[in-house]
Amino acid sequence: MPEGTPVMTAASAATLPPSVTDLRRRLPADFAFGTATAAYQIEGAVAADGRSPSIWDAYCERPGAILGGDTGETTCDHYHRYAADADLLGWLGARFYRFSISWPRVLPEGSGRIEQRGLDFYRRLLDALDRNGVEPWVTLYHWDLPQVLQERDGGWAARSTAEAFAEFALVVHDALGDRIAHWTTLNEPFCSAFYGYAAGTQAPGVVDGPSAIAAGHHLMLGHGLALRAMRERRPDHRFGVTLNLSPVEAATAAAADQDAARRIDARRNRFFLDPILRGSYPADMVAELPQVDWEHLVRPGDLATIAQPLDLLGVNYYRRFVARAADPSGASAASASPAADTLVDAEAPAAAEPTPHVGCEDVEFVATGRPRTQMGWEIDPEGLTELLLRLHRDYPVPPLYLTENGMAHADEVGADGRVADPERIAYLRTHLEACADAIDRGVDLRGYFAWSFLDNFEWSLGLERRFGLVHVDYETQQRTPKDSAYWYRDLVAAETPRLRGTANRTEVLGAEHVRRSTAGVDPLAAPLQDLVTTACWGTVWERPELPRPTRSLVTVSLLAALGHHDELAVHVRGALRNGCTPEQIAEAVTHTAVYAGAPAALAAMRVVVATVREASPQDGP
Ligand code: FCB
């Protein structure tokens, strides 16, 4: 655990809301938890080790493009701090970490020459994750196209970029595929295509409808080409793509509003879902955009390539859209949502920027009065359940993973060093409940990734919008887990895979021992008790998915009971490193008395005291 990271104490554990356990019980035992980031948003070090500029470096240079004039130049400096960040992920305890690979680090010329130092960075990161028992989940493209491909070919508007992407994907897969089992090709092609090429509010900042459609097609083509090539190499890996999807509804039953909703739904959802899952573009949208040369754009075989079978579909959910046809007189504008799109400043007038929804210039969005996040987005967990149910009902979907969900809030470190963010805890809890509701109704949802692990560079909105579970002070690079990080840590620790099997006497005794030695001293005690009542103690000991502090306490208590004092000392040191307090360790050992008698407990306690003193002489127990 990183130095200075506060540790959950027995006292604070006692004040935990019971909802953590209740919520955990509502989700499947093998539900996968994770956190997510993206390369450009956290890495910084934009000129290190041969990396070439990406379209975001270029876009950040445009005057006024990024709120506050921020850039991704340093952001969280994760490129240099990855090891401590990986330790922090280990402390958090979620099984997966979803991060993206920077294309210009690996192929600085877009294609061709491989920059080994770029690949080496990701291998170091993988090692650090591995040391912390965290599984990698890779996104190949999270928006940082090499600028050279933008300048040379026009970026995603050009077909050649799809082919270059497949090359990049295979280079990364060949180099790191021995260590990564979960791969998503693209993150949110909607944003890359429609904010990047129609609204111009994201890199590369182009404003041209047909280019946006071309970019969308080439992104999906690149996805299909890459996925096919990677799967040929490793059919055992799990491949998918992440889409940002939203429920879209009409503001009223009026025909014009219904039609507005249909058109927005086509651009945001069906334009991606239909080709990827069904192998066709939505006919209504194709017919509505005659300015697009569809025949030239979509070549024979493209749709079959795009519709590669998926092992998983990543869904990013942030909000719903309520659409209506704008009053041509402009009279309705005052009541329309000020944050019409996901990436405009909440304070900016909706009409100030071109719409990303090509061919929907006459559509505006209506606020529903729900509370909003710092992004101006309405908080709407029911929308998530609706969305998941729709996918389940209307599309032949593979297993689903919520690959992003979270909220921005103006979090600050308080005088006591704590970051209190009850709003985010409520946000995460209600959205996970929405996941549970969908699962109850038959949706095959397998996991949830909180956006984001760290506060980071929020694209056009710069460093001011804070999405992290962990607060980042950009001046000092100090990381401070927010209250939501403790909450999430607690939730993921409550993973309760029930091991079945016949318990023999030893196992029952072991389980009882574990139950007593962790009760009241660890926030995981309750779920762990559930686990151990049906589990063999040895198996508990060896379950890698249990959080390290828990395994440490279990191990310490068992070694104390067995009287293996040399090993006990080793594991006491490990427990301290894993964030257990001396009090927790001592408590775990006291219960030795129940099984081995008071003298054995006393002997074990001496070992604990001596080891703790040695580890931290100034503040030993
Ligand atoms: C998504 C992006 C992610 C982050 C969140 C807030 O659209 O995938 O990088 O910016 O929004």
Residues whose N, C-alpha, C, O or C-beta is under 5 A from the ligand:
A	BS01	FCB	A38 E188
